[in-house]
Amino acid sequence: MNLDRAVLAFAGLIVLVSLALGYWVSPYWLLLTAFAGLNMVQAAFTGFCPAALIFKLFGVRSGSAFR
Protein backbone atom coordinates (compact mmCIF):
# COMPACT_ATOMS: atom_id res chain seq x y z
CA MET A 1 0.00 0.00 0.00
CA ASN A 2 1.41 3.37 -0.92
CA LEU A 3 1.03 6.66 0.93
CA ASP A 4 -1.89 7.94 -1.15
CA ARG A 5 -4.00 4.86 -0.56
CA ALA A 6 -3.15 4.79 3.14
CA VAL A 7 -4.23 8.41 3.58
CA LEU A 8 -7.48 7.85 1.67
CA ALA A 9 -8.26 4.69 3.64
CA PHE A 10 -7.54 6.46 6.93
CA ALA A 11 -9.73 9.45 5.99
CA GLY A 12 -12.56 7.13 5.00
CA LEU A 13 -12.24 5.21 8.25
CA ILE A 14 -12.32 8.43 10.27
CA VAL A 15 -15.46 9.58 8.45
CA LEU A 16 -17.26 6.27 8.94
CA VAL A 17 -16.30 5.94 12.60
CA SER A 18 -17.29 9.51 13.40
CA LEU A 19 -20.63 9.07 11.62
CA ALA A 20 -21.34 5.94 13.66
CA LEU A 21 -20.34 7.68 16.88
CA GLY A 22 -22.46 10.67 15.92
CA TYR A 23 -25.46 8.43 15.41
CA TRP A 24 -25.10 6.21 18.48
CA VAL A 25 -23.20 8.33 21.02
CA SER A 26 -23.43 12.08 20.49
CA PRO A 27 -24.01 14.40 17.53
CA TYR A 28 -20.87 16.30 18.53
CA TRP A 29 -18.84 13.48 16.94
CA LEU A 30 -19.97 14.86 13.57
CA LEU A 31 -17.47 17.65 14.15
CA LEU A 32 -14.76 15.04 13.55
CA THR A 33 -16.35 14.33 10.15
CA ALA A 34 -16.28 18.05 9.37
CA PHE A 35 -12.62 18.26 10.42
CA ALA A 36 -11.70 15.31 8.20
CA GLY A 37 -13.52 16.87 5.26
CA LEU A 38 -11.86 20.25 5.74
CA ASN A 39 -8.47 18.57 6.02
CA MET A 40 -9.07 16.70 2.75
CA VAL A 41 -10.02 19.93 0.97
CA GLN A 42 -6.97 21.83 2.21
CA ALA A 43 -4.71 18.87 1.35
CA ALA A 44 -6.07 18.91 -2.20
CA PHE A 45 -4.97 22.52 -2.62
CA THR A 46 -1.76 22.60 -0.58
CA GLY A 47 -0.45 19.04 -0.77
CA PHE A 48 0.12 19.10 3.01
CA CYS A 49 -1.50 16.34 5.05
CA PRO A 50 -0.58 15.58 8.67
CA ALA A 51 -1.67 11.95 8.27
CA ALA A 52 0.70 11.58 5.31
CA LEU A 53 3.59 12.77 7.46
CA ILE A 54 2.74 10.23 10.15
CA PHE A 55 2.38 7.38 7.67
CA LYS A 56 5.70 8.36 6.11
CA LEU A 57 7.35 8.13 9.55
CA PHE A 58 6.02 4.57 9.80
CA GLY A 59 7.74 3.72 6.55
CA VAL A 60 4.84 3.66 4.10
CA ARG A 61 6.27 4.10 0.60
CA SER A 62 5.54 7.33 -1.24
CA GLY A 63 2.75 7.74 -3.74
CA SER A 64 2.17 10.45 -6.29
CA ALA A 65 -0.02 12.87 -4.34
CA PHE A 66 1.85 13.16 -1.04
CA ARG A 67 5.63 13.11 -0.94
GUFI-252305 format. One record per residue: x, y, z of N, C-alpha, C, O, CB in turn. Coordinates in steps of 0.02 Angstrom, whole numbers, padded with zeros to 5 digits, always signed. Atoms other than C-alpha are relative to their C-alpha. Glycine has a CB too. Example, Ala and Ser with C-alpha at 12.3 -4.5 7.8 and 13.67 -1.06 7.14 Angstrom:
% GUFI-252305
+00045-00059+00000+00615-00225+00390+00045+00060+00000+00097+00059+00033-00050+00001+00062-00042-00059-00003+00684-00053+00357-00039+00055+00037-00014+00110+00045+00020+00023-00071
END
This chain:
% GUFI-252305
+00043-00059+00000+00000+00000+00000+00045+00061+00000+00092+00066+00040-00049+00000+00061-00040-00060+00001+00070+00168-00046-00032+00055+00043-00086+00046+00071+00009+00025-00073+00020-00055-00045+00052+00333+00047-00069+00028-00018-00109+00043+00026+00051+00056-00002+00064-00028+00021-00094+00397-00057-00059-00044+00022-00109-00019+00049-00001+00008-00077+00054+00046-00019-00200+00243-00028-00008-00004+00075-00064-00010+00100+00013-00069-00029+00004+00002-00073-00157+00240+00157-00037+00061+00027-00078+00055+00072+00070-00005+00031+00033-00062-00022-00212+00421+00179-00074-00002-00016-00115+00016+00026+00033+00061-00033+00070+00005+00019-00374+00392+00084-00038-00050+00042-00094-00038+00062-00006-00018-00074+00032+00050-00042-00413+00235+00182-00009+00025+00071-00061+00014+00102+00041-00065+00001+00005-00028-00068-00377+00323+00347-00054+00053+00004-00093+00055+00052+00068+00030+00021+00051-00052+00001-00486+00472+00299-00070-00031-00004-00116-00009+00031+00011+00048-00059+00064+00035+00004-00628+00356+00250-00019-00033+00065-00077-00031+00085+00001-00051-00055+00013+00031-00064-00612+00261+00412-00021+00051+00053-00067+00039+00091+00062-00039+00024+00017-00053-00048-00616+00421+00514-00071+00025-00013-00109+00035+00035+00050+00059-00006+00067-00023+00016-00773+00479+00422-00052-00051+00022-00102-00033+00053-00007+00015-00075+00049+00052-00018-00863+00313+00447-00006-00009+00075-00062-00015+00101+00019-00066-00032+00002+00007-00073-00815+00297+00630-00034+00060+00033-00075+00052+00078+00071-00009+00028+00030-00059-00031-00864+00476+00670-00075+00004-00016-00114+00028+00025+00035+00063-00024+00072+00002+00015-01032+00454+00581-00036-00050+00046-00090-00036+00070-00011-00019-00073+00030+00049-00045-01067+00297+00683-00003+00027+00071-00054+00019+00105+00040-00066-00001+00001-00029-00067-01017+00384+00844-00050+00058+00005-00081+00067+00058+00071+00025+00019+00049-00053+00001-01123+00533+00796-00071-00025+00004-00115+00007+00033+00009+00042-00061+00067+00030-00001-01273+00421+00771-00016-00032+00067-00070-00022+00094-00007-00051-00056+00014+00039-00059-01255+00311+00924+00022+00032+00066-00005+00014+00118+00033-00066-00006-00026-00028-00062-01160+00417+01051-00021+00072+00009-00059+00088+00055+00076-00006+00001+00014-00071-00008-01171+00604+01025+00008+00034-00068+00055+00019-00105+00045+00033+00053-00008-00035+00064-01200+00720+00876+00063+00043-00004+00083+00063-00058-00060+00044-00011-00063-00039+00001-01043+00815+00927+00056-00037-00037+00104-00006-00059+00021+00016+00071-00050+00038+00037-00942+00674+00847-00001+00018-00074+00048+00005-00109-00012-00074+00008+00003-00021+00070-00999+00743+00679+00050+00056-00015+00067+00068-00072-00070+00023-00019-00053-00050+00009-00873+00882+00707+00065-00032-00025+00103-00001-00061+00013+00038+00067-00059+00036+00025-00738+00752+00677-00007-00013-00075+00043-00009-00111+00009-00067+00038+00013+00008+00071-00818+00716+00508+00015+00065-00037+00046+00065-00090-00072-00022-00013-00012-00065+00030-00814+00902+00469+00074+00016-00003+00099+00042-00053-00037+00056+00038-00072-00011-00001-00631+00913+00521+00035-00041-00054+00080-00017-00088+00028-00017+00069-00031+00043+00051-00585+00765+00410-00014+00027-00070+00031+00027-00113-00026-00072+00006+00017-00028+00065-00676+00844+00263+00039+00063-00015+00064+00072-00071-00073+00014-00003-00039-00061+00010-00593+01012+00287+00073-00015-00012+00106+00018-00053-00008+00046+00061-00069+00019+00010-00424+00929+00301+00012-00028-00070+00063-00015-00101+00022-00052+00053-00007+00027+00067-00454+00835+00138-00001+00056-00053+00036+00053-00102-00055-00051-00014+00004-00056+00047-00501+00997+00048+00065+00040+00001+00092+00056-00052-00060+00045+00018-00062-00039-00002-00348+01092+00110+00058-00041-00027+00104-00012-00057+00014+00022+00072-00054+00041+00027-00236+00944+00067-00002-00003-00076+00050-00008-00108-00004-00071+00029+00005+00000+00073-00303+00945-00110+00031+00063-00030+00059+00060-00085-00074-00005-00021-00028-00062+00026-00248+01126-00131+00073+00011+00019+00111+00039-00021-00041+00058+00024-00068-00015-00023-00088+01130-00029+00048-00059-00007+00109-00049-00011-00002+00022+00072-00043+00059+00001-00023+00952-00038+00027-00019+00068+00065-00067+00074+00058+00012-00046-00022+00014-00069+00006+00955+00151-00053-00040+00036-00111-00019+00039+00017+00065+00038+00047+00042-00039-00075+00817+00253+00037-00028+00060+00086-00064+00053-00030-00058-00044-00033+00026-00060-00029+00779+00434+00001-00076+00002+00050-00106+00025-00034+00027+00061+00002+00073-00001-00084+00598+00414+00054-00029-00046+00084-00081-00031-00069-00026-00022-00052+00023+00046+00035+00579+00266+00069+00003+00032+00110-00042+00023+00000+00042-00065-00065-00005-00036+00180+00639+00373+00008-00057+00050+00062-00086+00056+00005+00067+00036-00003+00053-00049+00137+00512+00507+00010-00068-00034+00051-00108-00011-00064-00001+00043-00009+00063+00037+00119+00369+00383+00070-00006-00028+00098-00060-00030-00052-00006-00056-00068+00001+00027+00285+00418+00306+00051-00018+00054+00099-00053+00041+00017+00069-00031-00045+00018-00055+00368+00407+00477-00003-00075+00015+00047-00104+00038-00019+00039+00063+00007+00071-00011+00301+00229+00490+00027-00042-00058+00025-00103-00057-00073-00018+00011-00033+00035+00054+00387+00186+00327-00044-00019-00059-00024-00060-00099+00030-00060+00027+00042+00013+00058+00242+00183+00205+00032+00033-00061+00052+00091-00058-00073+00026+00011-00034-00026+00060+00313+00205+00030-00040+00056-00032-00101+00057-00029+00013-00056-00051+00031-00060+00029+00277+00367-00062-00046-00018-00058-00037-00068-00093+00054+00048-00023+00044+00005+00057+00138+00387-00187+00012+00060-00045+00066+00089-00045-00075-00003+00022-00009-00057+00045+00109+00523-00315-00030+00064+00027-00009+00118+00007-00031-00015-00066+00032-00060-00025-00001+00643-00217+00038+00031+00059+00049+00092+00060-00072-00015+00021-00035-00024-00059+00092+00658-00052+00071-00026-00001+00083-00087-00008-00036-00021+00065-00071+00021+00001+00282+00656-00047+00034+00014+00064+00093-00001+00071+00037+00033-00056
END
